[in-house]
């Protein structure tokens, strides 16, 4: 494959990450090549397990049909998540009231908050609660902790459901650090779990500033339950830059994209 061909395939994948699907006629117009050439590119990308061909174009592959367990997520992309967590913690100021969502990426930010003063932290994450209580007992954290109760999802070490949502209605916060399962420029942020998505909506509605933490595996992915449009998000923190095709959409929706170093 020539360099031009590889660049065209990169363009196809960027378009796919943007919209979740591509159509052959759109690619013909975009790349100014024949439909036969486009079909060849799509066939090569399918052989590389980059996409799945369908009638009239191709769609993005999403191998995961359900949310992995907390223990599985904990060891996956740990270094990237640590960088994202550190970058997220840098946005926290003394006296902030925070939501720290369930998730192994949000969990990493807690370790970098110990020098902040007078924080109030709300969470649904049992591991986050355990870490915070341990820091309090060691006199490393002097803020206040609020745990949102509700239905326990043992596999994911968190609480969700109607009771959790009702309890969250009583809180308003400065910053919400949100974990997600997928993010797309057009479709917004999404979750595998209905209860988690509904609670995520409440977090976003009751926060002055919404910050999404997403490693590269979440980008260009749309899972079953929508949490919110991107216009509801103020900042995305990731280990990689946003796809080039997202630039205009992010600017139009006022989303700041931070690459964690």
C-alpha positions as CSV (number, residue, x, y, z in Angstrom):
1,X,0.0,0.0,0.0
2,X,1.4,3.4,-1.0
3,X,1.7,6.3,1.5
4,X,-1.2,8.0,-0.1
5,X,-3.3,4.8,0.3
6,X,-2.4,4.7,4.0
7,X,-3.3,8.3,4.5
8,X,-6.7,7.7,2.8
9,X,-7.3,4.7,5.2
10,X,-6.4,7.0,8.1
11,X,-9.0,9.5,6.8
12,X,-11.6,6.7,6.6
13,X,-10.9,5.6,10.2
14,X,-11.0,9.2,11.5
15,X,-14.4,9.6,9.8
16,X,-15.6,6.4,11.3
17,X,-14.4,7.5,14.8
18,X,-16.4,10.7,14.3
19,X,-19.7,9.3,13.2
20,X,-19.6,5.5,14.0
21,X,-20.3,4.7,10.3
22,X,-19.2,5.7,6.8
23,X,-20.9,5.4,3.5
24,X,-19.2,4.5,0.3
25,X,-20.6,7.5,-1.7
26,X,-19.4,9.9,1.0
27,X,-15.9,8.4,0.9
28,X,-15.8,8.6,-2.9
29,X,-16.6,12.4,-2.7
30,X,-14.3,13.0,0.2
31,X,-11.3,11.2,-1.2
32,X,-11.9,11.8,-4.9
33,X,-11.4,8.1,-5.9
34,X,-13.6,5.5,-7.4
35,X,-16.1,3.4,-5.5
36,X,-14.0,0.3,-6.4
37,X,-11.0,1.9,-4.7
38,X,-13.1,2.6,-1.6
39,X,-14.3,-0.9,-1.4
40,X,-10.7,-2.1,-1.6
41,X,-9.7,0.2,1.3
42,X,-12.7,-1.0,3.4
43,X,-11.9,-4.6,2.7
44,X,-8.3,-4.1,3.8
45,X,-9.4,-2.3,7.0
46,X,-11.9,-5.1,7.7
47,X,-9.1,-7.7,7.3
48,X,-7.1,-5.6,9.9
49,X,-10.1,-5.8,12.3
50,X,-10.5,-2.0,12.1
51,X,-14.2,-2.0,10.9
52,X,-17.0,-4.1,9.7
53,X,-18.3,-3.7,6.2
54,X,-22.1,-3.4,5.7
55,X,-24.2,-2.7,2.6
56,X,-23.3,0.8,1.3
57,X,-20.3,1.4,3.6
58,X,-18.9,0.3,7.0
59,X,-19.5,0.6,10.7
60,X,-17.2,0.8,13.7
61,X,-16.5,-2.5,15.5
62,X,-17.5,-2.6,19.2
63,X,-16.3,-5.9,20.6
64,X,-17.6,-5.2,24.2
65,X,-21.3,-5.7,24.6
66,X,-21.3,-5.3,28.3
67,X,-19.3,-3.3,30.8
68,X,-16.2,-5.2,32.1
69,X,-16.0,-5.9,35.8
70,X,-14.2,-3.4,38.1
71,X,-11.3,-5.8,38.6
72,X,-10.9,-6.2,34.9
73,X,-10.9,-2.5,34.3
74,X,-8.6,-1.8,37.2
75,X,-5.6,-3.5,35.4
76,X,-6.4,-2.2,31.9
77,X,-4.5,0.8,30.7
78,X,-3.4,1.7,34.2
79,X,-0.6,4.0,33.2
80,X,-2.8,6.1,30.9
81,X,-5.5,6.3,33.6
82,X,-3.0,7.5,36.1
83,X,-1.9,10.3,33.9
84,X,-5.6,11.2,33.3
85,X,-6.3,11.1,37.0
86,X,-3.3,13.4,37.7
87,X,-4.5,15.9,35.1
88,X,-8.0,15.8,36.5
89,X,-6.8,16.5,40.0
90,X,-4.9,19.6,38.8
91,X,-8.3,21.2,38.0
92,X,-9.4,20.9,41.6
93,X,-9.1,24.0,43.9
94,X,-9.2,24.3,47.7
95,X,-12.8,24.5,49.0
96,X,-14.3,22.7,45.9
97,X,-17.3,20.5,46.2
98,X,-16.8,17.5,43.9
99,X,-18.5,14.5,42.4
100,X,-16.0,11.7,41.8
101,X,-17.9,9.2,39.7
102,X,-17.4,5.4,39.7
103,X,-14.6,4.2,37.5
104,X,-11.0,3.1,37.6
105,X,-9.9,6.3,35.8
106,X,-11.6,8.7,38.3
107,X,-10.2,6.5,41.1
108,X,-6.7,7.5,40.1
109,X,-7.3,11.2,40.7
110,X,-8.0,10.7,44.5
111,X,-4.3,10.1,45.2
112,X,-3.4,13.5,43.8
113,X,-5.9,15.5,46.0
114,X,-4.3,15.1,49.3
115,X,-2.7,18.6,49.3
116,X,-6.1,20.3,48.6
117,X,-7.8,21.9,51.6
118,X,-11.5,21.8,52.7
119,X,-12.8,19.6,49.9
120,X,-16.2,18.0,50.0
121,X,-16.3,14.8,47.9
122,X,-19.4,12.9,46.8
123,X,-19.1,9.4,45.3
124,X,-21.0,6.2,44.4
125,X,-17.7,4.2,44.2
126,X,-17.0,1.8,47.0
127,X,-13.2,1.7,46.2
128,X,-13.1,5.5,46.2
129,X,-14.9,5.6,49.5
130,X,-12.4,3.1,51.0
131,X,-9.4,5.1,49.8
132,X,-10.8,8.3,51.1
133,X,-11.6,6.8,54.5
134,X,-8.1,5.3,54.7
135,X,-6.6,8.7,54.0
136,X,-8.8,10.3,56.7
137,X,-7.7,7.7,59.2
138,X,-4.1,8.4,58.3
139,X,-4.7,12.1,58.6
140,X,-3.8,12.7,55.0
141,X,-7.2,14.0,54.0
142,X,-9.2,16.4,56.1
143,X,-12.2,17.1,53.8
144,X,-15.7,15.7,54.0
145,X,-16.9,12.6,52.3
146,X,-20.5,11.8,51.2
147,X,-21.4,8.4,49.9
148,X,-24.5,8.1,47.7
149,X,-26.5,5.0,48.8
150,X,-28.7,2.9,46.6
151,X,-28.8,-0.4,44.8
152,X,-25.4,-2.1,45.0
153,X,-23.8,-3.4,41.8
154,X,-21.3,-5.9,43.3
155,X,-19.6,-6.6,40.0
156,X,-18.7,-2.9,39.6
157,X,-18.3,-1.9,43.3
158,X,-20.8,0.9,43.1
159,X,-24.3,2.1,43.9
160,X,-27.0,3.2,41.4
161,X,-30.7,3.3,41.1
162,X,-33.7,5.4,42.1
163,X,-32.6,5.8,45.7
164,X,-29.1,7.0,44.6
165,X,-30.7,9.5,42.1
166,X,-33.1,10.8,44.8
167,X,-30.2,11.4,47.2
168,X,-28.2,13.1,44.5
169,X,-31.0,15.6,44.0
170,X,-30.1,17.1,47.3
171,X,-26.5,18.1,46.2
172,X,-25.1,20.8,44.0
173,X,-21.4,20.8,43.3
174,X,-18.7,22.8,41.7
175,X,-17.2,20.1,39.5
176,X,-18.3,16.6,38.4
177,X,-15.7,14.2,37.2
178,X,-17.6,11.8,35.0
179,X,-16.5,8.3,33.9
180,X,-18.0,7.0,30.6
181,X,-17.9,4.0,28.3
182,X,-18.0,5.8,25.0
183,X,-17.7,9.3,23.5
184,X,-18.5,10.5,20.0
185,X,-18.6,14.0,18.7
186,X,-22.1,13.6,17.2
187,X,-23.7,11.3,19.8
188,X,-22.1,12.5,23.0
189,X,-21.2,10.4,26.0
190,X,-22.7,7.0,26.7
191,X,-22.7,4.1,29.2
192,X,-23.3,0.3,29.1
193,X,-25.6,0.5,32.1
194,X,-29.0,2.2,32.2
195,X,-29.0,3.0,35.9
196,X,-25.5,4.4,35.6
197,X,-26.5,6.6,32.7
198,X,-29.5,8.0,34.5
199,X,-27.4,8.8,37.5
200,X,-24.7,10.4,35.3
201,X,-27.4,12.7,33.9
202,X,-28.2,13.8,37.4
203,X,-24.5,14.5,38.1
204,X,-24.2,16.7,35.1
205,X,-27.4,18.6,35.8
206,X,-26.3,19.4,39.4
207,X,-22.8,20.5,38.6
208,X,-21.4,23.9,37.6
209,X,-18.6,22.3,35.6
210,X,-18.6,18.8,34.0
211,X,-15.3,17.0,33.3
212,X,-15.2,13.7,31.4
213,X,-12.3,11.3,31.9
214,X,-11.8,9.0,28.9
215,X,-8.8,7.0,27.8
216,X,-8.3,6.3,24.1
217,X,-10.3,3.1,24.1
218,X,-13.5,5.1,24.7
219,X,-13.1,7.5,21.7
220,X,-15.3,6.9,18.7
221,X,-17.4,4.4,20.7
222,X,-21.1,4.7,21.3
223,X,-22.6,2.3,23.9
224,X,-26.2,1.5,24.5
225,X,-27.4,4.2,26.9
226,X,-26.8,7.9,26.2
227,X,-25.7,10.0,29.1
228,X,-25.6,13.5,27.5
229,X,-24.7,15.5,24.4
230,X,-21.2,16.9,24.3
231,X,-22.6,20.4,24.7
232,X,-23.3,19.5,28.3
233,X,-19.5,18.7,28.8
234,X,-17.1,21.4,29.6
235,X,-13.8,19.5,29.5
236,X,-12.6,16.1,28.3
237,X,-9.4,14.7,29.7
238,X,-7.8,11.9,27.7
239,X,-4.4,10.3,27.1
240,X,-4.6,11.2,23.4
241,X,-5.7,14.2,21.3
242,X,-9.2,14.4,19.9
243,X,-9.6,13.1,16.4
244,X,-9.0,15.9,13.8
245,X,-12.5,15.5,12.4
246,X,-13.9,16.5,15.8
247,X,-12.2,19.9,16.0
248,X,-15.1,22.0,14.6
249,X,-17.7,20.1,16.6
250,X,-15.8,20.5,19.9
251,X,-15.3,24.2,19.3
252,X,-18.9,24.7,18.4
253,X,-20.0,22.9,21.6
254,X,-17.4,24.7,23.8
255,X,-15.6,21.6,24.8
256,X,-12.0,21.9,26.0
257,X,-10.0,18.8,25.3
258,X,-7.0,18.2,27.6
259,X,-4.2,15.6,26.7
260,X,-2.8,14.2,30.0
261,X,1.0,14.3,29.9
